[in-house]
């Protein structure tokens, strides 16, 4: 509306405007200074100023609120991954049903003329009983066999729910099944603690999103109590008829060294175990694990990609259908794994240190942008570190690292270099404000090697950990940041 057509304010509005004039003379003066506003009546100008000022204030408040509540795109992506775990019995064809989202992994039922075959058995016996009940609604044929794709407890803890008291049921796995599990490790206590952090088992409900390839929380009803040992094992491959269907079982080292995949030619159906799921693979688990044979993992997936698969059932996340889609997904998965492996080997052979190698390895954009290669669960840098240490051990070739200073000695020198503890503490707070979170964690760790203001340093470190968690697409990393932050708070109370 032209200024000349603006309505003249009434008496009450005039009083409000005059009061505003007294409080905000500087704003009005600046308006008057502009020649193009010189002819605007005083009352009209003041009314415009009030409206403009109020609008700016409201806009500023709204923007501030939006900034405070705005979710990082990585968190939004991770949140969308939760759709993969919606509880459901999915029918792939007339013979194959997959239970998704009832526990941390998938369990499948294959129906043959003479009975059914179960592939993987979940983690908690209570969850497995619910799935077994759902399967029995579909068919009352007896269970003839159960196949473990690998030994992790989330695939083997609920077997009794499916097998019951049945005699003569084949329980099939690879030779060496469960040989490398954490419960057989001399460092089991720390592995358990790190496992809880990785999966966010102790996080409050409001901090839980998901675990990357599993729901954020999983059933705890009689965890592992349904496990039954295999009574049939094989080394390299096994061709067997079960419930009237021909099965091919192939050794496939990858996430574990007792992994296998199941191929049913007549049904064009492939069960990959944990060598494939909808996420960049977890080439190394931050909870702590023995070396996962990355080269063999890539080759195993490459082998699967040569099969004419119409239906693919992963160990986690929802199944896939369609030959072209399945082939693309398996092919890019194998390519990504083998690319990380070969880039790491090449960098090592050029004499790169560990960190230089980590910095140099990247997935091509054509791979990194694929929906099944988002780093919801695995991480490229973690895989690189695992490969490097597997082949050459802890020494990265830099003589500086042969006899490094102790943590406290190095911290002392770094603090002195910074100009003292107070100056480093100031830099720590600056790192938080400037969103240099990783650098801030390093500064916090140096200060924690001293006795300087430990409570305050821990408070800042907690904020840094939560800030990193708030922008982390990788669920294990996010869970670990938050779990560690909560532990620091509890221990410092």
SVG drawing of the C-alpha trace seen along z (x, -y; Angstrom):
<svg xmlns="http://www.w3.org/2000/svg" viewBox="-9 -16 71 104">
<polyline fill="none" stroke="black" stroke-width="0.4" points="0.0,0.0 1.4,-3.5 2.3,-5.5 -0.2,-8.2 -3.0,-5.7 -2.2,-4.5 -4.9,-5.0 -4.4,-7.8 -4.0,-6.2 -6.6,-6.8 -6.0,-8.6 -4.9,-5.4 -2.5,-4.4 -1.0,-7.9 -0.3,-7.7 1.4,-4.3 3.4,-5.7 4.6,-8.7 5.7,-6.4 7.6,-4.3 9.2,-7.5 10.6,-8.4 12.1,-4.9 13.3,-4.4 14.4,-7.9 17.5,-6.5 15.5,-4.3 13.3,-7.1 16.2,-9.5 17.8,-7.0 14.6,-6.7 14.4,-10.5 18.0,-10.6 17.0,-8.9 15.8,-11.5 13.2,-9.2 11.4,-9.0 11.7,-12.8 8.1,-13.5 6.5,-10.7 4.3,-12.1 5.7,-11.6 2.8,-9.5 2.9,-7.3 6.6,-6.9 6.5,-5.9 3.7,-3.4 5.8,-1.8 8.7,-1.7 6.7,0.1 5.4,2.6 8.9,3.2 10.6,3.5 8.0,6.0 8.2,8.1 12.0,8.2 11.8,9.2 9.3,12.0 11.3,13.2 14.5,13.2 12.8,15.2 11.4,17.7 14.8,18.1 16.5,18.6 14.0,21.3 14.3,23.0 18.1,23.0 17.9,24.5 15.5,27.3 16.8,27.9 17.8,31.5 21.0,32.3 20.4,34.0 22.5,37.0 20.1,37.6 17.1,37.3 18.7,39.9 19.4,42.2 15.8,41.7 14.4,42.7 16.4,46.0 14.0,47.1 11.4,47.9 13.6,51.0 12.7,52.5 8.9,52.1 7.7,55.4 6.2,57.5 6.0,61.0 6.9,60.5 5.9,63.0 8.5,63.1 6.8,65.9 4.6,68.9 7.5,70.6 9.4,67.9 8.4,65.7 10.7,63.3 10.1,62.0 11.5,58.4 11.6,56.1 10.6,58.6 14.2,58.6 17.5,57.2 17.9,59.5 15.7,61.4 14.4,65.0 13.0,66.7 10.8,69.7 11.1,71.8 8.1,74.1 8.7,77.4 6.4,80.2 7.5,82.2 8.0,79.5 9.7,76.2 13.3,74.9 14.1,72.0 17.0,69.7 18.4,67.9 16.7,67.8 16.8,64.2 18.5,63.3 15.8,63.4 13.8,66.6 10.7,64.5 10.9,62.7 11.5,66.0 8.4,67.5 6.3,64.7 7.7,65.2 7.3,69.0 3.7,68.5 3.2,66.3 4.9,68.8 2.6,71.6 -0.4,69.5 0.9,69.7 1.6,73.5 1.5,76.2 4.1,78.3 6.9,79.6 10.3,78.0 12.8,80.3 15.9,78.1 17.3,74.9 20.3,73.1 22.6,70.7 24.1,68.2 26.7,67.4 27.3,67.5 26.4,64.1 23.9,64.4 21.3,62.2 20.9,65.0 21.2,68.1 19.6,67.3 16.0,68.3 16.4,71.7 14.3,73.7 11.2,71.6 11.2,73.0 12.6,76.5 10.9,77.3 11.1,80.9 11.3,82.2 13.7,85.0 15.8,85.4 15.8,81.8 19.0,80.8 20.8,77.8 23.2,76.8 26.2,74.4 29.8,74.1 32.6,76.0 34.2,73.8 30.9,72.2 31.2,69.8 34.9,70.3 35.7,66.5 32.8,65.1 33.4,62.5 32.2,64.8 35.2,66.9 37.6,64.0 40.0,63.2 38.8,59.5 35.1,60.3 34.4,57.7 35.5,54.7 34.0,56.2 30.6,56.3 30.9,52.7 31.8,51.5 29.1,53.7 26.5,51.9 27.9,48.5 27.8,49.4 24.2,50.6 23.1,47.9 21.7,50.5 21.7,48.2 20.5,45.0 17.2,43.4 14.4,43.9 14.4,40.2 18.0,40.6 17.4,43.8 16.9,43.8 18.1,47.1 21.2,49.3 21.8,48.8 20.7,52.2 18.4,53.0 15.7,51.3 17.0,48.9 15.8,51.3 15.4,55.1 13.7,57.6 15.4,58.8 13.1,61.7 15.5,64.8 18.3,63.6 20.2,66.5 18.3,69.1 17.0,70.9 20.4,71.6 20.9,75.2 24.3,76.4 24.6,77.5 24.5,81.2 25.5,80.9 28.5,78.9 30.5,78.5 33.8,77.0 33.4,75.3 30.0,76.1 27.1,78.4 24.4,79.6 21.4,80.9 17.7,81.7 15.6,80.4 11.8,80.6 11.8,81.7 13.8,78.7 17.4,78.6 19.6,76.2 23.1,75.0 25.2,73.8 28.5,72.0 31.2,70.9 31.5,67.1 33.9,65.4 32.9,61.8 31.4,60.3 32.4,63.5 34.8,66.3 32.0,68.9 29.6,67.1 27.7,68.9 25.1,68.0 22.1,70.1 21.0,70.5 17.8,72.2 17.9,72.5 14.3,73.6 13.0,70.6 15.7,68.2 16.1,67.1 19.3,66.1 20.0,65.7 23.1,63.6 23.5,63.7 25.3,60.6 27.5,60.2 24.8,58.0 22.3,55.5 21.1,52.0 24.2,50.1 27.9,49.8 29.2,53.0 30.6,53.0 34.1,54.1 35.2,53.4 33.0,53.3 33.9,50.6 32.8,52.8 35.9,54.8 36.2,57.8 38.8,60.1 39.8,59.2 37.0,59.5 38.5,60.8 37.7,57.8 39.0,59.2 37.1,62.5 34.0,60.5 34.1,58.6 34.7,61.8 31.9,63.6 29.4,60.9 30.9,60.9 30.2,64.6 26.6,64.1 26.2,61.4 26.7,64.0 23.7,66.0 20.3,65.4 18.7,64.1 15.1,62.9 14.6,62.7 17.4,61.6 17.0,62.0 19.7,60.1 20.5,60.8 19.2,57.4 16.9,54.9 14.1,55.7 14.4,58.2 14.7,57.2 12.9,58.5 13.8,58.3 16.8,59.7 18.1,56.4 17.8,54.6 19.4,57.5 22.2,57.7 23.0,54.0 22.9,54.0 25.2,57.0 27.5,55.7 28.0,52.3 28.4,53.8 31.2,56.1 32.8,53.2 32.7,50.9 34.3,53.5 37.0,54.5 37.7,50.8 38.3,50.0 40.6,53.0 42.7,52.3 43.0,48.6 44.3,49.4 46.8,52.0 48.0,49.5 48.5,46.7 50.3,49.0 52.7,50.1 53.5,46.5 54.7,46.1 51.7,44.2 51.3,44.1 48.0,45.3 46.4,41.8 47.7,40.9 46.1,44.2 42.8,43.4 42.8,39.9 43.5,41.2 40.8,43.9 37.5,42.7 34.6,44.4 33.8,43.1 30.7,40.8 28.9,43.5 29.2,45.8 29.0,43.4 25.7,42.0 24.0,45.4 21.1,46.1 22.5,49.4 26.0,47.9 25.1,45.2 27.3,45.4 24.4,46.3 26.3,49.2 29.8,49.5 32.4,46.8 35.0,46.6 37.7,45.2 37.1,48.0 37.5,50.6 40.8,49.0 42.2,49.0 41.3,52.6 43.0,53.7 46.1,51.7 46.6,53.1 45.8,56.7 48.7,56.7 51.4,54.7 50.3,54.5 50.4,51.5 53.5,49.8 52.6,47.6 56.2,47.1 56.7,43.6 59.7,43.8 58.1,41.1 55.7,43.8 58.3,46.4 58.6,45.0 55.9,42.3 55.6,40.1 53.2,41.3 49.8,39.7 50.6,37.4 54.0,36.4 52.5,35.4 49.6,33.6 52.1,31.6 54.0,30.4 50.9,29.6 49.4,27.6 52.7,25.6 52.7,25.0 49.1,23.6 50.3,21.1 49.1,22.9 46.0,24.7 43.7,21.7 44.5,20.8 44.0,24.4 40.7,24.4 39.7,21.2 40.6,22.9 38.5,25.9 35.5,23.6 36.3,21.9 36.3,25.2 32.8,26.0 31.5,22.5 33.1,22.7 31.9,26.3 35.3,27.8 34.1,30.8 36.7,33.4 39.5,30.9 37.7,30.0 37.7,33.7 41.4,33.8 42.0,30.7 39.7,32.1 41.6,35.3 44.9,33.4 43.4,31.3 42.0,34.4 45.6,35.7 46.1,32.8 44.3,31.9 43.0,28.6 39.2,28.0 38.3,31.6 34.6,31.2 34.4,28.2 36.5,30.0 34.2,33.1 31.2,30.8 32.6,29.5 33.6,32.9 30.0,34.2 28.7,31.3 31.2,32.1 30.3,35.8 26.6,34.9 27.3,32.3 29.1,35.0 26.2,37.4 23.7,34.8 25.3,34.8 26.3,38.5 24.8,40.7 26.5,43.8 24.4,45.4 27.1,47.2 29.2,44.0 26.2,42.0 25.3,44.5 28.9,44.6 29.1,40.8 25.9,40.6 26.6,43.6 30.1,42.3 28.7,38.8 26.1,40.3 28.7,42.4 30.9,39.3 28.0,37.4 27.1,40.2 30.7,40.8 31.3,37.1 28.3,36.6"/>
</svg>
